[in-house]
Amino acid sequence: MGSIWTSGAVLACAVAFRITGGVLAAAVISVALVLSKQRFGVLELGDMQLLLLAGLTVGFAAHVLERTAARLRRLVAEQAATAEREWLTRAVHDGVLQVLAHVQRRGAELGGGATELGVLAGEQETALRALLSGSGTTDASGRRDLAAALRILASDRVTVSAPGRPVELSGPVVDEVEGAVRAALANVALHAGPDARAWVLVEELPAAVEVSVRDDGPGIPEGRLVEAEAQGRMGVSRSIRGRVGDIGGTLTLDTGPDIGTEWVIRVPREDT
């Protein structure tokens, strides 16, 4: 009963579809051979057991090898990200970081309007150092943790709240959402006043991930965004709306004199 072609079919299904494929193939082929020979004895039972054992063993081995290969790819990607981050750290440390630190110190010394400039420079220096020193967040399949990407935006004026577990989306989606959030926070820093605070909230919904950026500033006057776009100032249109639209997300705005400004970005989950 147990010839090369029968066992070969079971092994092929086990490699392709892991344990489930191997077991189902062994069962189907065993039943087919018993029906074709019109008998069922000790010899046939032994062959069926061998087919089942082969399907289980090879299926399990294929599953283990797949997990090992995925782990190896992830480690290689993390090593590459670490090497790139180290190179960037060396290139940036003696340039951008030193300039930002100098601007922060001089702003504090000069006082007045320069103080705010120094505070902003200090916040950007902190964010850049966190970005350069943080662990890589892109896995071998190209997915990134949105929560980790947004946490580095936290500062003394920006509070970031996100789930404790990873919120994984594809790398390009995370890049665009992070860029949109940065643009919204930049608008807060420029237009909401020196004492305005901002809150970034990341929420996981059944079919989407929602990110809200809220501030306690004076709000956006009615018609101001349309006027700015007509004047060729495309910051909101390109940096926020454009980014969200490119990834198939939706963007809503709630603003007013008594409620500040809140942007809500919603992007569909890729695993639904």
N, C-alpha and C positions, 0 to 999 in steps of 0.2 A: 504493500500500500504506500509506504513512505518513500517515494522516489525523489530524484533531484528536483524535478520541476515543481512538485508540491511544496517541498521545504523552501525552495527558492522563492516562490510566491509569498509565503509567509514571512520570510526574512525581508523581502523587498517592502512589504506593507509595514513591517515593524520599523524599518529604517525611515520610511516616508511619514508614517502616522504615529510613531512611537508605540507605547504599550497598548493603547486601545486598538490601533490598526493591526498589530501583531496578533492579539487575542481574537479579534473578529475574523481575520483572515484564516487563522487556524481552525476556528469553529466552522466557517463556511466550507473550507476545503475538506475537512473531515466528514462533514455531513454529505457533501457531494460524492466523495469517494465511497462511502459506505452504501449510499443509494445506488451507485453505479455497479458495485460488486455484489449487491444483494445479500450481504452477510455481515455479521458483527460478532467477532470472537475476541479471544485474548490477544491475538496478533494485532488486530485492528485497534483494540483499546490501547495497546502499547504505542502504536504509531500515533494515535491521537494525542496521547500524553506527551510524546516527543515534540509534536508540532506545537502544542500549547506551550511547552517549556521553552522551545526556541523563540516563539513569538514574544513571550514575556521577557526572556533574557536579552534578546537583541533590542526590543523596544525600550527596555530600561536603560541599556547601554547607550542607545542613541539619544535618549533624553538627558542622560548625564553628560554626554559629549556636547550636546547643544548648550546646556547651561555653562559648561566649562568654557566653550568657545565664546559665549556672550560675556562671561566674566573677564576673559582675556582681552576681548575687544574693548571693554569698558576700562580696564586698567591701562591699555595702550593709549586710549583717548585721554585719560586723566594725566598720564605722563606727558603726553604732547601738550596738553593745556598748561601743566605746571612749567614745562620748559619755556613755552611762549610767555607765560606770566612773569617768569624770572627775567626773561629778556626785556620785556616791557618795563619791569621795575627798574632795571639798571638804566634803561634809556630815559625814563621819566624822572627818576629820583633827583638827578642833578640839574634838571631843567624846570619842568612845570611845578613840581612840588616845592622846590626852593623859592620859586617866584611867588606862588600862592602864600607860602609862609611869610615871605617878606611883605607882601601886600597886607596880610592880616596884622602884622606888627606895626607897620607904618600907619594903617588906618586907625589903630587904637591910639597911637601917639598923636596923630593930627587932630582927632576928634571931629565933631560936626558931621557933615555928610560923609566924610571918609570913614567914619566908624562903621556905617552900614556896609560900605564896600569891603571893609576888612572882615566883617562878620560873614558875608557871602563867600569871600575867598577862603576863610577858615572852614566853612561848611563843605566847599568843593574839595579842599585839601583832604578833609576827613573821608569824604565819599570816595575820592580817588585812591587813597591809601587802603581803604576797606576793599575796593574792587581789585586792587593789585595783590593784596595779601590773602584774599578769600580763596576758598577751595573751588575747583572747577565744578560747574554745575551742568555741563552738557554730557550726556551719556553716549554710549556707542550707537544708539539708534537715533541720535540727533535731538533728543528731548531735553528740556531744561526745567529747572524748578523756578516757577514764577515768583513764589513767595521769597525765596532766597535772593532773587534778582532785585526785588523791590525793597527788601529790608535794608540794603546798603544806602537807600535814599534817606533814611532816618537821620534827624539832626535835632538840635535843641528847639527848632521851630516846626519840625515835621515829625509826626507820629505815624508809624507804620504798624498795622495790625494784620496778621495773616495766620492761617492754620499752622499748627505745630508740625504737621506732616507735609511732605513735598506736594506742591501743586504743579504737576508735570504737564507741559504742553510742548509742541514742537519748537525748536530753537528760533526759527523766524518769527513765529507768533509771539514768543516771549520778548524778542528784540523789539517788535513794533509796540507791544503794550508798554514795555519799559520806556521806550522813547516818548510815547504819548503822555505817560505819567510825568516824566521829566519836564515835558513842555508845559503841562498844567501847573506843575510846581514852580517853573520859571515865571509863569504869568502871575502866580501868587506873590513871588518875591518882587516883581516889577511893579505891579498895579494894586496890590491889596494893602500896602502900607508896611512900614518897618516892624510893627508889632503884631502883624497878622500871623496866625498859626494855621497849619494845614494838617489834615488827617487822611491817611491812605488806608483803605480797608479792602482786603481780599477775601472774597466769599466763594465757596464751591456750591454750585447749584446742581440739581440732577442732570441737566443737559447743557450747562454753560458754566463759565467762570466769570464772576463779576468783580470789577475793581472800581471803587469810588474814590475820588479825590475831592475833599471838601475843605473849605477855608472859612474863616470868620471875618473876612474883609467886607467892604461896602457893596459887593456885588457888581455885576456888569450892567451898565446902563442899557436900556432898551434901544435896540438898533445899532449899538456900538460895534458889534461883530460884523454886521453887514457893511457899515461905513468903513471899517478897517480893511475889509476885503476889497471894497471899491477903490480904496486908496493904494492898493497894491501891497498891503501888509497882510501876508498870508500865514502868519504864525499859527493861529488856531486852525485855519482851513487845512494847511498842509501837515503841520506837526501833530495835530490831534485827530481831526476828522479824516484826513488822508490816510494816516497810519491805520486807524481802526477800520476804515472801509477796505483797505487793501487785504486785510486778513478775514474779511467776511463778518466783522463784528458790528455792533450797533453802539451808538453814542447818544446819550441824552444829557441835557443841561438844565439845571434848576438854579436860578439866581434871583436875587432881589436885595433890596436895601437892608432888610432885617434878617436875612437868612444866609448871607454870603453867597458863595458860588460852589456848586457841586457838579462835577463831571462823573458820569457813570458809564463805564466801558464794559460791555458784555460780549464775550467771545464764545462760540460754541465749543464744547468739549469734543476732542477728536476720537474718544473711545466710546461715543454713544451712537 
